[in-house]
Amino acid sequence: MLDEKRIKGHHLVPYLRNQDVQWGRINTIGLPEMDIVPEEMDRYSVSQGDLLVCEGGEVGRAAVWRGPDGVFGYQKALHRLRPVSSDSDIAEFMYYSLIAASVCGTFQEGDTKSTISHLPAEKFRTYRFPYPRLWPFPGLGGSAARRRERR
């Protein structure tokens, strides 16, 4: 939860919460606002192609940011994964990897099969996910984007 006392109203931007990120889609309507000072805007805002992953609730639930232009922040209960290179990194691949991990029970603990209640960054980093080599598959990112647009 955002600390209301820290909101001063000087640099307000809408921000995304855990509940706004659903599998494959992100709500941008009726968002609350928070202060992000200009020098921290890159660190605490989302850009086209970022993958947002829920830390709590349904752990690992994710969506790629394809939202409207403008500045949107995100709550610390979300992980923001930003492709290092737009030429070789495909956020959609990681999105589908997270779906597979969720379906296979990767985010369940122990014999009781209870879902992990939180997935802090330190724990998230311990998981290993596949990483595609694009070399034999040029244009893979474009075809994924075209399939997404047809929906």
Phi and psi restraints in degrees (value plus and minus 20) as a CYANA .aco file:
   2 LEU   PHI     -97.0   -57.0
   2 LEU   PSI     116.6   156.6
   3 ASP   PHI     -95.8   -55.8
   3 ASP   PSI      87.7   127.7
   4 GLU   PHI     -77.8   -37.8
   4 GLU   PSI     -49.8    -9.8
   5 LYS   PHI     -87.7   -47.7
   5 LYS   PSI     -41.1    -1.1
   6 ARG   PHI    -104.8   -64.8
   6 ARG   PSI     -30.2     9.8
   7 ILE   PHI    -103.4   -63.4
   7 ILE   PSI      92.4   132.4
   8 LYS   PHI    -121.9   -81.9
   8 LYS   PSI     -41.3    -1.3
   9 GLY   PHI      69.3   109.3
   9 GLY   PSI     -10.6    29.4
  10 HIS   PHI    -104.4   -64.4
  10 HIS   PSI     -53.0   -13.0
  11 HIS   PHI    -157.8  -117.8
  11 HIS   PSI      37.2    77.2
  12 LEU   PHI     -93.8   -53.8
  12 LEU   PSI     114.4   154.4
  13 VAL   PHI    -158.5  -118.5
  13 VAL   PSI     129.4   169.4
  14 PRO   PHI     -86.4   -46.4
  14 PRO   PSI     126.9   166.9
  15 TYR   PHI    -151.9  -111.9
  15 TYR   PSI     131.0   171.0
  16 LEU   PHI    -112.2   -72.2
  16 LEU   PSI     116.2   156.2
  17 ARG   PHI    -128.9   -88.9
  17 ARG   PSI     149.6   189.6
  18 ASN   PHI     -71.7   -31.7
  18 ASN   PSI     -65.9   -25.9
  19 GLN   PHI     -86.8   -46.8
  19 GLN   PSI     -38.6     1.4
  20 ASP   PHI    -100.7   -60.7
  20 ASP   PSI     -37.9     2.1
  21 VAL   PHI    -118.9   -78.9
  21 VAL   PSI      94.2   134.2
  22 GLN   PHI    -137.5   -97.5
  22 GLN   PSI     148.9   188.9
  23 TRP   PHI     -77.7   -37.7
  23 TRP   PSI      92.4   132.4
  24 GLY   PHI      58.8    98.8
  24 GLY   PSI     -16.7    23.3
  25 ARG   PHI    -171.5  -131.5
  25 ARG   PSI     134.7   174.7
  26 ILE   PHI    -152.4  -112.4
  26 ILE   PSI     106.9   146.9
  27 ASN   PHI     -94.8   -54.8
  27 ASN   PSI     113.5   153.5
  28 THR   PHI    -143.8  -103.8
  28 THR   PSI      -8.5    31.5
  29 ILE   PHI    -121.6   -81.6
  29 ILE   PSI     114.8   154.8
  30 GLY   PHI      46.1    86.1
  30 GLY   PSI      13.2    53.2
  31 LEU   PHI     -96.7   -56.7
  31 LEU   PSI     124.4   164.4
  32 PRO   PHI     -91.1   -51.1
  32 PRO   PSI     151.2   191.2
  33 GLU   PHI    -140.3  -100.3
  33 GLU   PSI     133.9   173.9
  34 MET   PHI    -162.5  -122.5
  34 MET   PSI     140.9   180.9
  35 ASP   PHI    -104.2   -64.2
  35 ASP   PSI     109.3   149.3
  36 ILE   PHI    -150.2  -110.2
  36 ILE   PSI      95.0   135.0
  37 VAL   PHI     -88.6   -48.6
  37 VAL   PSI     127.5   167.5
  38 PRO   PHI     -71.0   -31.0
  38 PRO   PSI     -58.6   -18.6
  39 GLU   PHI     -91.8   -51.8
  39 GLU   PSI     -30.3     9.7
  40 GLU   PHI    -132.2   -92.2
  40 GLU   PSI     -12.1    27.9
  41 MET   PHI     -79.6   -39.6
  41 MET   PSI     -65.9   -25.9
  42 ASP   PHI     -82.5   -42.5
  42 ASP   PSI     -57.4   -17.4
  43 ARG   PHI     -91.1   -51.1
  43 ARG   PSI     -55.3   -15.3
  44 TYR   PHI    -135.5   -95.5
  44 TYR   PSI       0.7    40.7
  45 SER   PHI    -146.9  -106.9
  45 SER   PSI     145.0   185.0
  46 VAL   PHI    -124.3   -84.3
  46 VAL   PSI     132.5   172.5
  47 SER   PHI    -146.5  -106.5
  47 SER   PSI     139.1   179.1
  48 GLN   PHI     -72.1   -32.1
  48 GLN   PSI     111.3   151.3
  49 GLY   PHI      72.6   112.6
  49 GLY   PSI     -27.3    12.7
  50 ASP   PHI     -88.2   -48.2
  50 ASP   PSI     125.1   165.1
  51 LEU   PHI    -123.0   -83.0
  51 LEU   PSI     103.4   143.4
  52 LEU   PHI    -122.1   -82.1
  52 LEU   PSI     109.0   149.0
  53 VAL   PHI    -144.8  -104.8
  53 VAL   PSI     111.6   151.6
  54 CYS   PHI     -95.1   -55.1
  54 CYS   PSI     112.3   152.3
  55 GLU   PHI    -104.4   -64.4
  55 GLU   PSI     -53.1   -13.1
  56 GLY   PHI    -147.0  -107.0
  56 GLY   PSI    -195.0  -155.0
  57 GLY   PHI      51.3    91.3
  57 GLY   PSI    -140.5  -100.5
  58 GLU   PHI    -107.2   -67.2
  58 GLU   PSI      71.5   111.5
  59 VAL   PHI     -76.8   -36.8
  59 VAL   PSI     110.9   150.9
  60 GLY   PHI      71.9   111.9
  60 GLY   PSI     -30.0    10.0
  61 ARG   PHI     -77.8   -37.8
  61 ARG   PSI     117.4   157.4
  62 ALA   PHI    -169.2  -129.2
  62 ALA   PSI     142.4   182.4
  63 ALA   PHI    -178.9  -138.9
  63 ALA   PSI     130.0   170.0
  64 VAL   PHI    -108.0   -68.0
  64 VAL   PSI     112.9   152.9
  65 TRP   PHI     -92.9   -52.9
  65 TRP   PSI      94.7   134.7
  66 ARG   PHI    -150.6  -110.6
  66 ARG   PSI      12.0    52.0
  67 GLY   PHI     -92.6   -52.6
  67 GLY   PSI    -197.6  -157.6
  68 PRO   PHI     -86.8   -46.8
  68 PRO   PSI     138.7   178.7
  69 ASP   PHI     -83.8   -43.8
  69 ASP   PSI     138.2   178.2
  70 GLY   PHI      98.0   138.0
  70 GLY   PSI     155.8   195.8
  71 VAL   PHI    -114.4   -74.4
  71 VAL   PSI     108.1   148.1
  72 PHE   PHI    -150.7  -110.7
  72 PHE   PSI     111.1   151.1
  73 GLY   PHI    -112.3   -72.3
  73 GLY   PSI    -199.4  -159.4
  74 TYR   PHI    -164.6  -124.6
  74 TYR   PSI     127.0   167.0
  75 GLN   PHI     -91.4   -51.4
  75 GLN   PSI     129.9   169.9
  76 LYS   PHI     -87.0   -47.0
  76 LYS   PSI     -29.3    10.7
  77 ALA   PHI     -99.8   -59.8
  77 ALA   PSI     -15.6    24.4
  78 LEU   PHI    -136.8   -96.8
  78 LEU   PSI     122.6   162.6
  79 HIS   PHI    -114.8   -74.8
  79 HIS   PSI     115.6   155.6
  80 ARG   PHI    -128.4   -88.4
  80 ARG   PSI      97.0   137.0
  81 LEU   PHI    -124.8   -84.8
  81 LEU   PSI     100.1   140.1
  82 ARG   PHI    -131.8   -91.8
  82 ARG   PSI     107.0   147.0
  83 PRO   PHI     -77.4   -37.4
  83 PRO   PSI     115.5   155.5
  84 VAL   PHI     -91.1   -51.1
  84 VAL   PSI     -61.4   -21.4
  85 SER   PHI    -150.9  -110.9
  85 SER   PSI     102.9   142.9
  86 SER   PHI     -89.8   -49.8
  86 SER   PSI     -36.8     3.2
  87 ASP   PHI     -98.4   -58.4
  87 ASP   PSI     -50.8   -10.8
  88 SER   PHI    -141.5  -101.5
  88 SER   PSI     -38.3     1.7
  89 ASP   PHI    -118.7   -78.7
  89 ASP   PSI     114.2   154.2
  90 ILE   PHI    -141.3  -101.3
  90 ILE   PSI      88.5   128.5
  91 ALA   PHI     -80.4   -40.4
  91 ALA   PSI     -55.2   -15.2
  92 GLU   PHI     -82.0   -42.0
  92 GLU   PSI     -53.8   -13.8
  93 PHE   PHI     -83.3   -43.3
  93 PHE   PSI     -64.5   -24.5
  94 MET   PHI     -85.6   -45.6
  94 MET   PSI     -58.3   -18.3
  95 TYR   PHI     -76.9   -36.9
  95 TYR   PSI     -69.6   -29.6
  96 TYR   PHI     -87.6   -47.6
  96 TYR   PSI     -51.8   -11.8
  97 SER   PHI     -84.0   -44.0
  97 SER   PSI     -58.3   -18.3
  98 LEU   PHI     -88.8   -48.8
  98 LEU   PSI     -57.2   -17.2
  99 ILE   PHI     -81.0   -41.0
  99 ILE   PSI     -67.5   -27.5
 100 ALA   PHI     -80.6   -40.6
 100 ALA   PSI     -63.2   -23.2
 101 ALA   PHI     -81.4   -41.4
 101 ALA   PSI     -61.3   -21.3
 102 SER   PHI     -85.5   -45.5
 102 SER   PSI     -66.4   -26.4
 103 VAL   PHI     -83.4   -43.4
 103 VAL   PSI     -56.7   -16.7
 104 CYS   PHI    -101.6   -61.6
 104 CYS   PSI     -23.5    16.5
 105 GLY   PHI      63.0   103.0
 105 GLY   PSI      -1.8    38.2
 106 THR   PHI     -76.6   -36.6
 106 THR   PSI     -54.0   -14.0
 107 PHE   PHI    -114.8   -74.8
 107 PHE   PSI       5.2    45.2
 108 GLN   PHI    -126.9   -86.9
 108 GLN   PSI     127.6   167.6
 109 GLU   PHI    -133.3   -93.3
 109 GLU   PSI     119.4   159.4
 110 GLY   PHI      43.7    83.7
 110 GLY   PSI    -191.4  -151.4
 111 ASP   PHI     -91.2   -51.2
 111 ASP   PSI     -42.9    -2.9
 112 THR   PHI     -97.3   -57.3
 112 THR   PSI     -32.1     7.9
 113 LYS   PHI      37.8    77.8
 113 LYS   PSI      11.3    51.3
 114 SER   PHI     -98.6   -58.6
 114 SER   PSI     122.2   162.2
 115 THR   PHI     -90.9   -50.9
 115 THR   PSI     121.3   161.3
 116 ILE   PHI     -80.6   -40.6
 116 ILE   PSI     109.8   149.8
 117 SER   PHI     -96.2   -56.2
 117 SER   PSI     -50.6   -10.6
 118 HIS   PHI    -160.9  -120.9
 118 HIS   PSI     129.2   169.2
 119 LEU   PHI    -147.7  -107.7
 119 LEU   PSI      56.6    96.6
 120 PRO   PHI     -84.0   -44.0
 120 PRO   PSI     141.6   181.6
 121 ALA   PHI     -73.2   -33.2
 121 ALA   PSI     -60.8   -20.8
 122 GLU   PHI     -80.5   -40.5
 122 GLU   PSI     -61.2   -21.2
 123 LYS   PHI     -95.6   -55.6
 123 LYS   PSI     -58.8   -18.8
 124 PHE   PHI     -78.4   -38.4
 124 PHE   PSI     -59.1   -19.1
 125 ARG   PHI     -85.6   -45.6
 125 ARG   PSI     -40.3    -0.3
 126 THR   PHI     -97.3   -57.3
 126 THR   PSI     -39.4     0.6
 127 TYR   PHI     -97.9   -57.9
 127 TYR   PSI     125.0   165.0
 128 ARG   PHI    -134.4   -94.4
 128 ARG   PSI     110.3   150.3
 129 PHE   PHI    -140.9  -100.9
 129 PHE   PSI     134.5   174.5
 130 PRO   PHI     -85.4   -45.4
 130 PRO   PSI     133.9   173.9
 131 TYR   PHI    -151.8  -111.8
 131 TYR   PSI     102.0   142.0
 132 PRO   PHI     -96.9   -56.9
 132 PRO   PSI     122.6   162.6
 133 ARG   PHI    -114.1   -74.1
 133 ARG   PSI     101.7   141.7
 134 LEU   PHI    -101.5   -61.5
 134 LEU   PSI     -38.5     1.5
 135 TRP   PHI     -66.8   -26.8
 135 TRP   PSI     -72.5   -32.5
 136 PRO   PHI     -98.9   -58.9
 136 PRO   PSI     -24.5    15.5
 137 PHE   PHI    -147.1  -107.1
 137 PHE   PSI      38.5    78.5
 138 PRO   PHI     -82.3   -42.3
 138 PRO   PSI     124.2   164.2
 139 GLY   PHI      64.7   104.7
 139 GLY   PSI     -16.5    23.5
 140 LEU   PHI     -77.6   -37.6
 140 LEU   PSI     -62.8   -22.8
 141 GLY   PHI     -82.1   -42.1
 141 GLY   PSI     -60.4   -20.4
 142 GLY   PHI     -84.3   -44.3
 142 GLY   PSI     -60.2   -20.2
 143 SER   PHI     -89.9   -49.9
 143 SER   PSI     -53.9   -13.9
 144 ALA   PHI     -84.9   -44.9
 144 ALA   PSI     -61.2   -21.2
 145 ALA   PHI     -84.9   -44.9
 145 ALA   PSI     -59.5   -19.5
 146 ARG   PHI     -85.1   -45.1
 146 ARG   PSI     -60.1   -20.1
 147 ARG   PHI     -83.5   -43.5
 147 ARG   PSI     -59.9   -19.9
 148 ARG   PHI     -84.1   -44.1
 148 ARG   PSI     -60.4   -20.4
 149 GLU   PHI     -88.4   -48.4
 149 GLU   PSI     -46.8    -6.8
 150 ARG   PHI     -92.7   -52.7
 150 ARG   PSI     -39.3     0.7
